[in-house]
């Protein structure tokens, strides 16, 4: 059964649409990179998927069950602000979460905490480093034995070692338990190492949705003379230009014409191209 499906999904706050007309399907057992600029609607989308926010329009369902303001028993959500009760010890936090959840695995929490190099369970949460707090939060989220794990910017304040350890925890969960993970992050290099599906959101709408390898294979970066762009075949996504040279991101491009060099984009180039195009659309003068 599909972990997460959205159909014409929208969320409005007064006159502002945070998410609008979003439709997508998250495949089972994948690690999904949820990417986009600040204010794109990523956190709102995750909070709706967690059952914490009701959609204004459309429908969002987890494993075939519509989400209407209640968290699904097979879903865990780690918010960006990580509400972790700073005065509690690690052990007290784990005990509190166990009491708050009908389905709970102390064994799974212990396994994840064991991957952290022996975190002191008597230490208070406020005394832990940002990386260790995030990893403890993920351990608690996995204690619910989720089939779908939602992570909102889990890597944002971590040093390189802590990011690597956190990603290993996530990948272990996917490999051993088949958990589906949706992870929002701006750190595209780290995402490329672990994610196999991309959901790019901007202005509250889905811009790109698909298997990363397939999406990258459908795009090309072409570099050539600025005066000869008409010779290029394909659907333009974005362009940067100097006096003599054009760099184009194209979807479904044809063979590169003479004088042009073509290459498949990496994930960062792809995302930056779509976001650059979106910014240019927003800044373009309105007609009429």
Buried (B, 14 or more C-beta within 10 A) or exposed (E): EEBBBBBEBBBBEEEEBBBBBBBBEBBBBBBBBBBBBEEBBBBBBBBBBBBBBEBBBBBBBBBEBEBEEEBBBBBBBBBBEBEBEEEBBBEBBBEEBBEEBEEBBEEBBEBBBEBBEEBEBEBBBEEBEEBBBBBBBBBBBBBBBBBBBBBBBBBBBBEEEBBBBBBEBBBBBBEEBEBBBBBBBBBBEBBBEBBBBBBBBBBBBBBBBBEBEEBBEBBBBBBBEEEEBEBBEBEBBBBEEEEEEBBBBBBEBEEBBEEBEBEEBBBBBBBBBBBBBBBEEEEEEEEE
